[in-house]
């Protein structure tokens, strides 16, 4: 059945272009993941905070290589975009920024992130989230980005607010964590104009 509304992002628009490298104000960079990042990802997932909020751990470098391969496929399949947050030299892993659950017809995606312990508290996470949102809502062609975090995760809430994601409400009992069901705080940014 033909649609009366053109898609916000045409199928193939992202997959036929290279995933961008995005400079982050200060001294960081968002770049596509490489399989060489696997040891650093495994190390990051030994952190109890990352495990708590992301509900998984990494048992081997091979496992994290599989994650990275799936993140890379996401761009080609137009289901998600995943970036390593690295120092400006591109070598030291600081964290991850992701656009997940692409809906090209509506031009929407979900934002997710984590930072390694040594990169927390210095503002790189909100700067990286702002950078990703500017690209996604500009050249990326998205209309709306949603960001959810557990209401118990106050640090993630601070990042969302600093990155310009407006608070929209709470989804009760919306996500299962290792310690039970969590209410999820919803934030969003919408393309202006």
Buried (B, 14 or more C-beta within 10 A) or exposed (E): EEEEEEBBBEEEBBEEEEBBEBEBEEEBBBBBBEEEBBEBBBBBBEBEBBBBBBEEEBEEBEBBBBBBEBBBEBBEEBBBBBBBBBBEEEEBBBBBBBBBEBBBBBBBBBBBBBBBEEBBEEBBBBBBBBBBBBBBBEEBBBBBBBBBBBBBBEBBBEBBEBBBBEEEEEBEEBBEBEEEEBEBBBBBBBBEE
